[in-house]
């Protein structure tokens, strides 16, 4: 037995995830899991189609095309084609670009934003059937959800964006599945991508665009790692718990992690069912506050002049994302600042009685009336929050006539226990997709995705996604 075989024989998380991947059989996946996976794909591609209408999409496409050149792989909602990894990079950026994509609550990972471009592009590169592509999507989502949940919110605390970091591992396993890697190669690939995975939270200080890029980069790195492993590159064998592995280096010293979440009941209990769909295009941590302020307004027939002060009760693990630095949250400088400001989401939702893409336009963000209400919002700790299992939110509203009104949304709308309906998700898709496609073409795309396992290859899906 050589050294590589000997290290592989030692049970570890990389080996367990590799075994899960190589033995994956869609026939053994419950129907409800498959159905939910297809809804996630539908939601992701709809958002990607909406994103192409925004400046960041055009700028990102120009920058990537300038260095990558033309290729053979499709870009959602565009006529542009790019080389394999660059197409995945841009597609992931489009899917995540509006912060409207799904989230695994406990992991705090936007799983589909990296899983969908990996499924599409690595699937095309490997001539995959629709069933194989859907299998890869489930593998990526399942593994990313579990790896992220193991950190118990610790990646955010250390300044890492788990969607980018964790998404790279999920996408590696998915791309490896599509490339028919064996268990040893999949272990190598996970070790390789440890050195490539990235995603930093510094964008929170000024609303920079880098977060949009993270899941696309995760898919780019994953496909690189898989190709290297396929040809024999030797990667570290313990990428998760080794001395300089993912959890020791990407969470704070002394931070408790729940490693059992990575592989407990793997293949029997499905994390796909814990992925929450977004009703609002903003950080998932803000959603409960939008629903809470709308409920208070409706129940008590409030007008803006009735409000003296609003206190948002926020879990301490979420405050660095949606509350701090408070000067940015009170007066967002751009749409990304606004999407990550609990102050802005509360104020805009109250005054406009909704929160959609229109609430992220510059004239709305700079509205004196909204900014005035923002100035009356503060935050404090929430000891009763269910975070990170759910994105809880509670408000305490003081009125000008001396009343104190309270409302709590303990389980965010869109989560499994408070779900959006299939019709809600499909209507969201149509609303997003028809910003770029005709309604007829959007419905055709929906039909392809919701019957993806019946497709002989991904040609129809690719054609339906592009202009």
C-alpha positions in Angstrom: 0.0 0.0 0.0 1.5 3.3 -1.0 1.2 6.5 1.1 -1.7 7.9 -0.9 -3.7 4.7 -0.5 -2.8 4.6 3.2 -4.0 8.1 3.9 -7.2 7.5 1.9 -8.0 4.5 4.0 -8.2 6.7 7.1 -11.8 7.7 7.7 -12.3 11.4 7.4 -14.9 13.9 6.1 -13.4 14.3 2.7 -13.5 10.5 2.2 -17.1 10.2 3.4 -18.2 13.0 1.0 -16.3 11.4 -1.8 -18.0 8.0 -1.1 -21.4 9.7 -1.0 -20.7 11.3 -4.4 -19.4 8.3 -6.3 -22.3 6.2 -5.0 -25.0 8.8 -5.7 -28.1 7.5 -7.5 -31.0 9.8 -8.3 -33.3 6.8 -8.1 -32.7 6.6 -4.4 -33.5 10.3 -3.8 -37.1 11.0 -2.5 -39.4 12.7 -5.0 -39.9 15.7 -2.7 -36.2 16.3 -2.7 -35.9 16.1 -6.5 -38.9 18.5 -6.8 -37.4 21.0 -4.5 -34.1 20.8 -6.3 -35.8 21.7 -9.5 -37.5 24.6 -7.9 -34.1 25.8 -6.7 -32.7 25.6 -10.2 -35.7 27.4 -11.6 -35.3 30.2 -9.0 -31.6 30.5 -9.6 -31.8 30.8 -13.4 -34.7 33.3 -13.2 -32.6 35.6 -11.0 -29.7 35.2 -13.4 -32.0 36.4 -16.2 -33.1 39.4 -14.2 -29.5 40.4 -13.4 -28.4 40.9 -17.0 -30.3 44.2 -17.0 -28.1 45.7 -14.3 -24.8 47.6 -14.7 -22.8 45.2 -12.6 -23.7 42.3 -15.0 -22.5 44.3 -18.1 -19.3 45.4 -16.3 -18.5 41.9 -15.0 -19.1 40.4 -18.4 -16.8 42.9 -20.1 -14.0 42.4 -17.6 -14.2 38.6 -17.8 -14.5 38.5 -21.6 -11.5 40.9 -22.0 -9.2 38.4 -20.2 -10.8 35.1 -21.2 -11.8 35.7 -24.8 -14.5 33.9 -26.7 -15.5 30.3 -25.8 -18.1 27.7 -26.3 -20.1 27.9 -23.1 -23.3 29.9 -22.6 -24.0 32.9 -20.4 -27.4 33.3 -18.9 -29.5 36.0 -20.8 -26.7 37.0 -23.1 -25.4 36.2 -26.6 -21.8 36.1 -25.2 -20.1 32.7 -24.9 -17.0 32.1 -22.8 -14.4 29.4 -22.0 -15.7 26.8 -19.5 -14.6 28.2 -16.2 -15.2 31.8 -17.1 -18.8 31.0 -18.2 -19.4 29.4 -14.8 -17.8 32.4 -13.1 -20.1 34.9 -14.8 -23.2 32.8 -14.5 -22.6 32.4 -10.7 -22.2 36.1 -10.4 -25.5 36.7 -12.3 -27.4 34.3 -10.1 -26.1 35.9 -6.9 -25.9 39.4 -8.1 -29.3 40.6 -6.8 -29.1 38.8 -3.5 -32.4 37.3 -4.4 -31.2 33.6 -4.4 -32.0 30.8 -2.0 -30.2 30.2 1.3 -29.5 27.1 3.4 -30.5 28.7 6.8 -28.2 26.8 9.2 -25.2 27.0 6.9 -25.9 30.6 5.9 -24.9 29.6 2.4 -26.5 30.5 -0.9 -26.1 26.9 -2.2 -27.7 27.3 -5.6 -25.6 30.2 -6.7 -22.6 28.0 -7.1 -24.4 24.7 -7.6 -26.5 25.9 -10.6 -23.6 27.2 -12.8 -21.5 24.1 -11.9 -24.4 21.9 -12.9 -24.9 23.7 -16.2 -21.3 24.3 -17.3 -19.6 21.2 -16.0 -22.6 19.3 -17.3 -22.1 20.7 -20.8 -18.4 20.0 -20.6 -19.0 16.4 -19.8 -22.0 15.8 -22.1 -24.2 15.1 -19.1 -27.8 14.0 -19.3 -30.4 16.1 -17.5 -30.6 13.4 -14.8 -26.9 13.5 -14.2 -26.9 17.3 -14.1 -29.7 17.3 -11.6 -27.8 14.8 -9.5 -24.8 17.0 -9.5 -26.9 19.9 -8.4 -28.3 17.9 -5.4 -24.8 16.7 -4.5 -23.4 20.3 -4.5 -26.3 21.6 -2.5 -26.3 18.8 0.0 -22.6 18.9 0.7 -22.4 22.7 0.9 -25.3 22.8 3.3 -23.7 20.3 5.6 -20.2 21.8 5.5 -21.6 25.2 6.2 -23.8 24.0 9.0 -20.8 22.4 10.7 -19.3 25.9 11.3 -22.3 27.1 13.2 -22.0 30.6 11.9 -18.3 30.7 12.5 -17.2 31.6 9.0 -19.0 35.0 9.2 -17.4 35.7 12.5 -13.9 35.3 11.0 -14.8 37.5 8.1 -15.3 34.9 5.4 -18.4 34.7 3.2 -19.4 31.0 3.4 -21.2 31.1 0.1 -17.9 31.5 -1.7 -15.8 29.4 0.6 -18.2 26.5 1.2 -19.7 26.7 -2.3 -16.3 25.7 -3.7 -16.3 22.4 -1.9 -19.9 21.6 -2.9 -19.2 22.5 -6.5 -16.0 20.4 -6.4 -17.9 17.3 -5.5 -20.6 18.1 -8.1 -18.1 18.8 -10.9 -16.2 15.7 -9.8 -19.3 13.6 -10.1 -19.9 14.9 -13.6 -16.3 14.2 -14.6 -16.6 10.6 -13.2 -13.8 11.0 -10.6 -13.2 8.1 -8.3 -13.0 8.4 -4.5 -9.3 9.1 -4.4 -9.5 11.8 -7.0 -12.4 13.4 -5.2 -10.4 13.5 -2.0 -7.5 15.1 -3.9 -10.0 17.6 -5.5 -11.4 18.7 -2.1 -7.8 19.2 -0.8 -6.9 21.2 -3.9 -9.8 23.5 -3.7 -9.0 24.3 0.0 -6.2 26.4 -1.3 -8.4 28.1 -3.9 -11.7 28.8 -2.1 -12.3 32.3 -1.1 -14.8 35.0 -0.2 -14.2 37.9 2.1 -16.8 40.0 3.9 -15.0 43.4 3.5 -17.7 44.4 1.0 -19.9 45.2 4.0 -18.0 48.4 4.8 -18.7 50.2 1.5 -21.2 48.1 -0.5 -18.6 46.9 -2.9 -19.5 44.4 -5.6 -17.2 41.6 -4.6 -19.8 39.4 -2.8 -21.7 39.0 -6.1 -18.6 37.3 -7.5 -18.1 34.7 -4.8 -20.2 31.8 -5.9 -19.1 32.1 -9.6 -15.5 32.0 -8.4 -16.3 29.0 -6.3 -17.5 27.2 -9.4 -14.4 28.3 -11.3 -12.1 27.0 -8.7 -14.0 23.7 -8.3 -13.7 22.9 -12.0 -10.0 23.7 -11.8 -9.5 21.4 -8.8 -11.4 18.6 -10.5 -9.4 18.7 -13.7 -6.1 18.8 -11.7 -7.2 15.8 -9.6 -8.4 13.9 -12.6 -4.8 14.0 -14.0 -3.2 13.0 -10.7 -2.5 16.1 -8.7 -2.1 15.2 -5.0 -4.2 17.3 -2.7 -4.2 17.5 1.2 -6.1 14.6 2.6 -7.8 16.4 5.5 -9.1 19.7 4.1 -11.7 20.2 6.8 -10.2 19.4 10.2 -6.5 19.2 9.5 -4.0 21.5 11.2 -4.6 24.2 8.6 -7.9 22.9 7.3 -11.1 24.8 6.6 -12.5 24.9 10.2 -9.3 25.6 12.0 -8.3 28.5 9.7 -11.7 29.9 8.8 -13.3 30.1 12.3 -12.0 31.9 15.4 -9.7 30.1 17.8 -11.7 28.2 20.3 -14.9 28.4 18.3 -17.1 25.4 18.7 -18.0 23.6 15.5 -20.4 20.8 14.9 -18.5 18.4 12.7 -21.2 15.7 13.1 -23.4 17.8 10.9 -21.2 17.1 7.9 -21.9 13.4 7.5 -24.7 12.4 10.0 -27.4 10.6 8.1 -25.7 11.5 4.8 -27.9 10.2 2.0 -30.9 9.6 4.3 -31.7 13.0 5.7 -31.7 15.7 2.9 -30.5 19.2 3.5 -32.2 20.2 0.3 -35.3 20.4 2.3 -33.7 23.1 4.6 -33.0 25.5 1.7 -35.1 28.6 2.0 -36.4 30.7 -1.0 -36.2 34.5 -0.8 -39.4 36.6 -1.0 -37.2 39.8 -1.0 -34.0 40.8 -2.9 -32.0 41.5 0.2 -29.8 39.7 2.7 -31.8 36.8 4.1 -31.1 38.1 7.6 -33.3 41.2 6.9 -36.4 39.4 5.7 -38.2 38.8 9.0 -37.9 42.5 9.7 -39.6 43.5 6.5 -42.5 41.1 7.3 -42.6 42.3 10.9 -42.9 46.0 10.0 -45.5 45.3 7.4 -47.5 43.3 9.9 -47.3 46.1 12.5 -48.3 48.7 9.9 -51.3 46.7 8.8 -52.4 45.6 12.3 -52.2 49.1 13.9 -53.0 51.2 10.8 -49.7 53.1 11.3 -48.6 56.2 9.3 -45.0 57.3 9.2 -45.7 60.2 11.6 -47.0 57.8 14.2 -43.5 56.3 14.6 -41.2 57.7 17.3 -38.6 54.9 17.2 -38.1 51.4 16.0 -35.8 48.9 17.7 -34.8 45.8 15.8 -33.9 42.8 17.9 -31.0 41.1 16.1 -28.9 38.0 17.0 -25.4 39.0 17.8 -24.1 36.7 15.0 -26.0 38.7 12.4 -25.2 42.2 13.6 -21.9 42.5 11.8 -23.7 41.8 8.5 -26.9 43.8 8.7 -26.3 46.4 11.5 -22.6 47.4 11.4 -21.1 49.8 10.5 -24.2 51.7 11.4 -23.4 54.8 9.5 -23.6 52.8 6.2 -26.8 51.1 7.3 -28.5 54.4 8.2 -27.6 56.0 4.9 -26.8 53.4 2.3 -24.5 54.5 -0.5 -25.7 52.1 -3.1 -28.0 49.1 -3.6 -25.6 46.6 -1.9 -25.5 48.8 1.2 -29.3 48.9 1.2 -29.6 45.1 0.8 -27.5 44.6 3.9 -29.1 47.3 6.1 -31.8 46.2 8.5 -32.5 50.0 9.0 -33.1 50.5 5.3 -35.2 47.4 4.7 -37.5 48.3 7.6 -37.9 51.9 6.5 -38.4 51.2 2.8 -40.8 48.3 3.5 -42.9 50.5 5.7 -43.1 53.5 3.4 -43.5 51.6 0.1 -45.4 48.6 1.5 -43.2 46.2 -0.3 -39.6 45.4 -0.9 -38.5 44.4 -4.4 -36.0 45.3 -7.1 -37.6 48.8 -7.5 -36.7 49.5 -3.8 -33.0 49.2 -4.8 -33.1 52.0 -7.4 -30.9 55.0 -6.5 -33.8 57.5 -6.3 -35.5 55.3 -3.7 -32.4 54.6 -1.7 -31.8 58.4 -1.5 -35.4 59.3 -0.7 -35.4 61.8 2.2 -38.5 60.2 3.7 -36.9 56.8 3.8 -33.6 58.1 5.2 -35.6 60.0 7.8 -37.3 56.9 9.0 -33.9 55.0 8.8 -32.6 57.5 11.4 -35.4 56.4 13.8 -34.2 52.7 13.7 -31.7 51.2 16.0 -30.8 47.6 17.0 -30.2 45.5 20.1 -29.4 41.9 21.0 -32.1 39.3 20.5 -31.6 36.4 23.0 -34.7 34.6 21.7 -33.5 34.4 18.0 -33.5 31.0 16.3 -30.4 32.0 14.2 -28.6 30.3 12.6 -31.3 27.6 12.2 -33.7 30.3 11.0 -33.4 34.0 10.2 -35.6 35.3 13.1 -36.5 39.0 13.5 -38.4 41.0 16.0 -39.4 44.7 16.3 -40.3 47.0 19.2 -42.0 50.1 17.8 -42.6 53.2 20.0 -45.4 55.5 18.8 -45.6 59.2 19.2 -48.6 58.8 21.4 -46.7 56.6 23.9 -47.7 53.1 22.8 -45.1 50.2 22.5 -46.0 47.8 19.8 -44.1 44.5 19.2 -44.0 41.8 16.5 -41.8 38.8 16.1 -41.2 36.6 13.0 -39.4 33.6 14.6 -39.2 31.6 11.4 -38.5 33.6 8.2 -40.9 33.3 5.4 -39.6 30.9 2.7 -38.0 28.5 5.2 -39.3 24.9 5.3 -41.6 25.5 8.3 -42.9 28.8 6.8 -42.6 28.0 3.1 -43.3 29.9 -0.1 -45.7 27.8 -2.2 -44.7 26.3 -5.5 -46.9 29.0 -7.2 -45.0 31.7 -5.3 -41.7 30.4 -6.5 -42.9 29.9 -10.1 -44.4 33.4 -10.1 -41.1 34.8 -8.8 -39.3 33.0 -11.7 -41.7 34.4 -14.3 -41.4 37.9 -12.9 -37.6 37.8 -13.0 -37.2 35.9 -16.3 -39.5 38.1 -18.2 -37.2 41.1 -17.5 -35.1 39.5 -20.3 -37.2 36.8 -22.1 -40.7 36.8 -23.5 -43.3 35.2 -21.3 -43.6 32.4 -23.8 -39.9 31.7 -23.7 -39.9 31.9 -19.9 -42.6 29.3 -19.7 -40.7 27.0 -22.1 -37.6 27.4 -19.9 -39.7 26.5 -16.8 -41.0 23.4 -18.5 -37.5 22.2 -19.3 -36.2 22.8 -15.8 -39.2 21.1 -14.1 -38.7 18.1 -16.3 -34.9 18.2 -16.3 -34.4 14.5 -15.5 -36.1 13.6 -18.8 -33.7 15.6 -20.9 -31.1 13.5 -22.9 -28.6 16.3 -22.6 -28.4 20.0 -21.6 -28.7 21.5 -25.1 -32.3 22.5 -24.7 -31.6 24.1 -21.3 -28.6 26.0 -22.7 -30.6 27.3 -25.7 -33.5 28.3 -23.5 -31.3 30.3 -21.1 -29.5 32.4 -23.8 -30.4 35.0 -26.3 
